[in-house]
Amino acid sequence: MKDREPSLMRAIRGPITLITVGVLFALNNFTQYSFDRTWPVLLIVFGLLSLMKRSMEPVPPPPPPVQPYPPPAYAYPAQSSYAQSTYSQPPPAKGGFGGSASRPADGGQNPPLPPGDPV
């Protein structure tokens, strides 16, 4: 019986709408109530049909519970502060622009390449 209920709603929606429109036109022709005053009845009928359809539909099952993400498979570094740089070049010479700054021994040229590196 549950399988027939949604198709039953589809089957009666059209006839109920036509009957309602016919009653409203009859009221327009044979009474003092014109169609421009009674058209909201159509909205009420459509709303009632939608409520009936919704009440006959089966309730969808609830969604499965959401599983939390697992923790990452790697460990973060155990350092609490930044490590010292392993940069082996000496710090730049102090001084300003011009000739007052001391110059490195190689005359300010690029440092020599390690042996075995192609140029």
C-alpha positions as CSV (number, residue, x, y, z in Angstrom):
1,M,0.0,0.0,0.0
2,K,2.9,2.4,0.7
3,D,4.1,2.1,-2.9
4,R,0.8,3.3,-4.2
5,E,0.5,6.4,-2.1
6,P,2.8,8.8,-4.0
7,S,1.2,7.8,-7.3
8,L,-2.2,8.3,-5.7
9,M,-1.2,11.9,-4.9
10,R,-0.1,12.4,-8.5
11,A,-3.3,10.9,-9.7
12,I,-5.6,13.2,-7.7
13,R,-3.6,16.5,-8.0
14,G,-4.9,17.3,-11.5
15,P,-8.6,16.5,-10.9
16,I,-8.6,18.4,-7.6
17,T,-7.1,21.5,-9.3
18,L,-9.6,21.3,-12.1
19,I,-12.5,21.0,-9.7
20,T,-11.2,24.0,-7.7
21,V,-10.8,26.2,-10.8
22,G,-14.3,25.1,-12.0
23,V,-15.9,26.0,-8.6
24,L,-14.1,29.4,-8.7
25,F,-15.4,30.1,-12.2
26,A,-18.9,29.1,-11.2
27,L,-18.7,31.5,-8.2
28,N,-17.6,34.2,-10.7
29,N,-20.6,33.6,-13.0
30,F,-23.4,32.9,-10.5
31,T,-22.6,34.9,-7.3
32,Q,-21.2,38.2,-6.4
33,Y,-17.7,36.7,-5.7
34,S,-15.5,37.4,-8.8
35,F,-12.4,35.5,-9.7
36,D,-10.1,38.3,-8.7
37,R,-11.3,37.9,-5.2
38,T,-11.3,34.1,-5.0
39,W,-8.0,33.2,-6.7
40,P,-6.2,32.8,-3.4
41,V,-8.2,29.6,-2.9
42,L,-6.0,28.0,-5.6
43,L,-2.9,28.8,-3.5
44,I,-4.6,27.2,-0.5
45,V,-5.5,24.1,-2.5
46,F,-2.0,23.7,-3.9
47,G,-0.6,24.1,-0.4
48,L,-2.9,21.4,1.0
49,L,-1.9,19.0,-1.8
50,S,1.8,19.6,-1.1
51,L,1.3,18.9,2.6
52,M,-0.6,15.7,1.8
53,K,2.1,14.6,-0.6
54,R,4.9,15.3,1.9
55,S,3.0,13.5,4.6
56,M,2.7,10.4,2.4
57,E,6.4,10.3,1.4
58,P,8.6,7.9,3.3
59,V,11.0,9.5,5.8
60,P,14.6,9.3,4.5
61,P,17.0,7.5,6.8
62,P,19.3,9.7,8.9
63,P,22.8,10.3,7.6
64,P,25.6,8.2,9.0
65,P,27.5,9.7,11.9
66,V,30.6,11.7,10.9
67,Q,33.9,10.0,11.9
68,P,36.6,12.4,13.0
69,Y,39.8,12.6,11.0
70,P,42.6,10.4,12.3
71,P,45.6,12.1,13.7
72,P,48.5,12.6,11.3
73,A,50.9,9.6,10.9
74,Y,54.0,11.7,11.2
75,A,55.5,13.3,14.3
76,Y,56.2,17.0,14.5
77,P,59.7,18.2,15.4
78,A,60.3,18.2,19.1
79,Q,62.2,21.5,19.1
80,S,60.7,24.2,21.2
81,S,62.8,27.0,19.6
82,Y,64.5,27.7,16.4
83,A,67.8,26.0,15.7
84,Q,70.9,27.9,14.8
85,S,71.7,28.4,11.2
86,T,74.3,26.1,9.6
87,Y,75.3,28.8,7.1
88,S,79.1,28.7,7.1
89,Q,79.9,32.0,5.5
90,P,81.1,34.8,7.8
91,P,78.6,37.6,8.5
92,P,78.8,40.7,6.3
93,A,81.2,43.5,7.2
94,K,79.7,46.3,9.3
95,G,79.8,49.8,8.0
96,G,78.0,52.1,5.7
97,F,78.2,52.9,2.1
98,G,81.5,54.0,0.6
99,G,85.0,53.2,1.7
100,S,84.6,53.1,5.4
101,A,83.5,49.5,5.5
102,S,86.2,46.9,5.8
103,R,86.6,44.6,2.8
104,P,87.1,40.9,2.7
105,A,90.5,39.5,1.8
106,D,89.5,38.5,-1.7
107,G,88.6,42.1,-2.6
108,G,84.9,41.7,-2.5
109,Q,84.7,39.1,-5.1
110,N,82.4,36.0,-5.0
111,P,83.5,33.2,-2.7
112,P,85.5,30.4,-4.4
113,L,83.6,27.4,-5.7
114,P,84.2,24.1,-3.9
115,P,86.6,21.8,-5.7
116,G,85.0,19.5,-8.3
117,D,82.1,21.8,-9.2
118,P,81.9,22.7,-12.9
119,V,81.7,26.4,-13.8
